[in-house]
């Protein structure tokens, strides 16, 4: 498996096949580094419907992480009713409990933060992106948006933007909506992921060229009602400069808190 870099970066698990980059879609039979890529592995970036396995080495590494001395040993000892000793740090910056919440990136990142563990930053932009034939020509709402620039040396990189903490304690049907633009002949993958303090779960994903127009993603967050939640926008670039991915006009609703009707459940084909 790739380790956030070409095959020699490594993933520290001996029984995963070497790969020179992440895989998107479901590219069965793809060969790199002299072997067939393990596109069915949950640790790759294939479509969710394509994933179905962990290796024995990955299983051992995950179990070791929960044993005494492991990085997440406190989780294994939790009674699931109160936080484990020391708590679980979600890495959240700020606390949003007043809904509806919106962020059009008109005044900086609006409380969202660049992740320290990725390999590429998001960029706040007004007007068109620097590269032609890829990226939007203007913001969808207001004057600014955020995007990931895919020009060299940003190939096969990961960019993560973390949300503030979202407090859904008083809500019943939280939802998120945002506008996205993905155009070009080598567009990578966009994901929205969610965490209540542990691992992140992908709740929206889109890959490849989606045309030059801004499109809408509507995401149902009702599974996280009653919890503190952190979202993150994750982009994996591809192998060419024609692959910018942009986000604008992000809104989060919490029906009982903002007394609105909510937003329809996620449909990747909405536009």
N, C-alpha and C positions, 0 to 999 in steps of 0.2 A: 504493500500500500504506500501511497505517497504520504510524506510527512510534512505537509505545508511547504513543499519544494520538490525539485526533481528527485529521481529515485534514490540518489545517494544521501538525501536528507534523512530517510529512514523513519519508520514509525515505532521502532523499538519492540516489534513483535516479529519473531523469526518465521512464523508459518503463514505470513501474508505475502502474496506475490508482489514483486517490485513494480512500481509504476512511476512514470515521469510527470504525472499530473493527475488531478481529480478527474472523475468521469461524471458527466451529466446525462440526462435521459436514461436510456437503458441500452448502452452500447455493447451488447453481448458479442464476445469474440475479439474485442479490441486488444491488440498486442503492443506492448512497449517494454523496453528493458529486457527483451528476450523471452517474455512469458505472457500468458493471457491475463489481462487485467481482471481483478476480482470485483466486477461491477455489481454483484449481488450482495456485497458486504455492507452492513449497516453503517460502517465508518466512512464510506465513500459518499459522493454527492449525486448518486443516481436518483431517479424518480422513486418515490416511496413504494410504488407498486412493484418495483424491480428488486427491492432489498428483501433478503430472507435469511441471512446467516451472519454469525460471528465465527471466527476460528477458535480452536482449542486454546491457542496462545492468547488471543484477546480475552477469552473467558477467564483464563488464569490471571491476567493483568487486572481485570475488573474486580475479581474476588480479592486479590491482594490489596487493592485500594481500600477495601472495606474492613480488612483485618487489622489487628493491633499494629500500630505503627503506620498504617496506610493513611493517605491524605484525607480520605473521607470516612475514617473510622467512626467519627461521631454520628454519622448518619445511621450506621448499622446498629448503634446502641440507643437510638432514639425510640421512645415509646409511641411516637407518631401523634401524640397529643400535646406535647410541649417541645420546644426546640431542644436539640441536643446541646450538651455542654459547650458554651462558647457561641451558640447560635449558628445559623447558616447565613453567610454573607452573600447577598444577592448582587452586590456591587452596584446597587441602585444609587443614583444621584438625585436627591430631592424626593418629594412625596406629593403626588397629584391625587386629590380627593374631591376636587370640584369639577363636575362634568356638565355639559360636554366640554372636552379639552380639544384644542386645535393647535397645530403648528405648521405654518407655511414657510418657516425658516427666513422670515423677513427680518428678524432681529437676532442674527447669529444662529446657533443650533437649537436655541430654545430649550435648554436643559438636557438635550441629548449629548452623549459624549462618545468620543472616539475610543474604541477598545484598545487596551494595551497589548493584547496577545495576538493581534492579527498582523498582516504583512503589508497593508495598504490603508491609507486614510480616505474618507469621504471628503468631497470638496463642495463648498457653498458657492453657487454660481448665479450670475445675472446675465441674461442674453444667451447666445448660443455657446455650445462647448467648443474648445479650441480646434478639435478635429472635424473635418467635413464628412458628410455622409454618415454620421453617427451622432447620437445624442440630440436633445431638443434644441430648437432655435430660440426658445424663450420659456419662462416659467408658465405653468398652467394657471397658477393663482398668485396674484401679486407680482413682485419683481424677481424673487429669488427662489431657488430650489437647491437640492443637494444631489450630487451624482458621484459615480466612481469612474474615473478616467482610465481607459484601458490601453493607452499607448505604451510602447516599449519604454522602460523595462517593467511595466505593470502586468505582463502576461502571467497567467496562472497564479494570481495572487488572491488573497481574501481580505475584504474590507468589512468591518463590523461597526455599526453605530448603535449604541445602547440608549434605551429610553430612561427617563426618570422612573422612580417607583410609582406604580399605579395602585391606588387603594380602592378595591372593589368591595369593601366590607358592607356597605349599605346598598349595593346594587343587586339586580337580579338577572339582567340580560346584557352584560357589557358587549360592545362591538367595536371594531376598528375599521376605518376606511382610509384609503390613500390613493393618490394618483401616481402612476408609474409610466415611464417611457423607456422602451428597449428596442432600438433599431440598429441595423448593421448586419454584415454577413458573418460575424463571429461573436455574437452576443453570448455571454456566459449565463449564470444562474442568479436569480434574486430569490431570497427567502425572508419571510417574517417568522421569527421564532419567539417562544414564550417560556418563562421560567418562574416558578414560585419559590426558588431558592436552591434547587438542585439542577439536574441536567436540563438543557433547552430542548423544546419540542418544536418541530417545524409545523406551522399552522397555515402557511401559504407558500407556494413555490411556483416560479415561472421561469422558463428557459428559452433561449433563442430569440430570433427576430419577431417582434410583435407589431411591427409597423411604426410609422413616424408619428402617429397620433398619441396623445396621452390617453391611457386607459385607466379603469377603476378596479381596485380590489376591495371587496367587502369581506371582512373576516369575523366570524362568530367567536366571541370570547366567553360565552356563557359557561363553559366548563371551568372557568376561573372565578366565577362569582363567589364573593365572600372571602377572597384572598388578596394578599399583596402580590402584584405581578410586575415582572420586568419584561419588556419586549426588546428585540434587537433586529435591525435590518442587516442582512448578511448578503454580500455579493461575492461571487467567485468569477473572476475574469477568465477569458478564454485565451486563445493563442494569436490574436490579432488586435490591431488598434481599432477596428470597426466593431466595438462592443461596449460602448458606454451605457450605463444604467442609471436612470434618474428617478427621484422621488419628490413629490410635492403635495401640499394640501392634505396633511395627515390629521385625521380626527378620531377621537375616542369618545364613545357614548356609554352611559350606564343608566339604563332605562328608569329605574326607580329613583335615581339620584337627580336626573335632569328632566324627568317627567316628559320624555319624548317617546315616540313609537319605536325607536331603535332603527337599526339598519339591517337590510336583508343579509342572510348568511353568505359567506364567500362563494363567489363564482368567478373563476379565473378568466372567463370569456366575456364578462361585463365590459362595456366600453361606453 
